[in-house]
């Protein structure tokens, strides 16, 4: 099973190629707001490195959000285009779940509250615990909440860009999801063929009127 994973839902951009449980290639760019310029060259770099083409892939996985509005949109659009062109199925992975998976990969945390800064004094939040297969699974629904409501929703160790908005001096604000985390989660689903067709490679914003509020978004 050969899987291409893409992650652009935050300020960085990353690509990962995986065959079964083996990572064949991974690359990450920290250039903020540069996903449109870097994503396709990074995909091409990965395919060349592995001596593959898109026709050799079995599935494409992507971070479906929530996260940066433009980043989530770019990820879904590129995934759809590649999947349609090559008749490939897709798997959309929650950015919050991928953030939780990153916390396990980097720090061995087995129960976390994943929090992403959503601006306007709100955060995206959900709680996760590790399952028997090494995958972080949600124990509740992902939500867009005010700081006060999110604090009451917190169950475990806080991780992610929104962590210090809910609790001062948190240790894991630097944790970010990458395509490696998307690939790890998606491969567990791909092996059971839990995927959808390209038309369902849809972004999840949680904020319905994201277009209106983009101009209002300032630093918290």
C-alpha positions, -999 to +999 in steps of 0.1 A: +000+000+000+016+033-012+002+065+004+009+101-003+001+125+027-001+162+025-003+188+054-008+225+048-035+233+074-011+254+096+017+278+087+040+251+075+039+227+046+049+190+046+047+159+024+052+123+033+053+091+012+047+058+030+046+022+019+027+000+044+044+010+077+076+023+062+082+060+056+099+064+022+102+101+022+093+132+042+100+169+038+088+199+057+090+236+049+086+262+076+081+291+052+049+307+065+021+313+040+040+297+011+020+265+006+009+274-029+045+278-040+060+249-022+035+220-020+036+208-056+074+210-059+077+190-026+053+163-040+074+161-071+106+159-051+092+130-030+080+110-061+114+114-078+132+105-046+112+072-044+113+066-082+075+067-083+048+085-102+013+094-091-001+064-110+018+041-087+000+055-056-029+037-039-044+066-019-038+102-010-043+115+025-046+151+036-053+173+066-089+184+062-088+210+089-097+227+111-068+252+108-056+280+086-085+288+062-063+292+031-040+263+041-070+239+045-084+250+012-051+245-006-047+210+008-081+199-002-078+214-037-045+198-045-057+165-031-088+166-053-068+175-084-043+147-080-070+121-070-092+130-100-063+130-124-052+095-113-085+080-102-073+076-066-093+074-034-087+099-006-086+100+032-092+132+051-077+134+085-086+159+113-057+184+119-065+181+156-061+143+154-028+147+136-017+172+162-025+146+189-005+120+169+024+144+167+023+148+205+026+110+209+053+107+182+075+135+196+068+132+234+052+099+240+020+115+253-009+090+253-038+113+262-039+150+251-062+179+245-053+192+211-058+229+207-052+252+177-055+290+179-085+300+158-081+338+164-108+360+176-104+347+212-115+312+200-097+278+196-103+246+178-102+218+204-108+180+209-095+154+233-076+123+222-064+090+237-040+064+222-056+031+210-040-003+210-026+003+175-007+034+184-032+058+169-046+088+187-084+085+187-109+112+195-129+108+227-153+137+219-162+159+189-139+187+176-153+221+184-147+258+180-149+273+215-142+305+233-112+304+257-136+301+288-156+273+273-125+255+260-109+256+294-139+237+308-136+213+279-100+204+286-094+168+299-057+160+293-023+176+287-027+206+265-008+206+232-007+229+201-007+265+192-037+273+214-025+256+245-010+287+262-042+306+255-060+283+279-032+278+304+000+298+310+034+282+308+023+250+290+051+228+278+038+216+244+027+247+225+054+240+199+039+207+188+026+208+152+010+182+130+030+171+099+024+149+069+041+121+087+013+122+113-013+124+086+003+093+069+004+073+101-032+078+109-044+074+072-024+042+066-043+025+095-075+034+076-062+026+041-054-009+051-091-014+058-100+006+026-117+032+047-115+059+021-137+080-002-137+092-038-120+125-048-153+145-047-154+140-009-120+155-003-136+184+014-122+209+039-136+212+075-134+248+088-157+245+119-163+283+114-191+286+089-185+322+079-148+319+075-147+341+045-163+370+063-141+368+093-107+365+076-103+403+076-112+404+113-086+379+123-058+394+143-032+380+166-045+369+199 
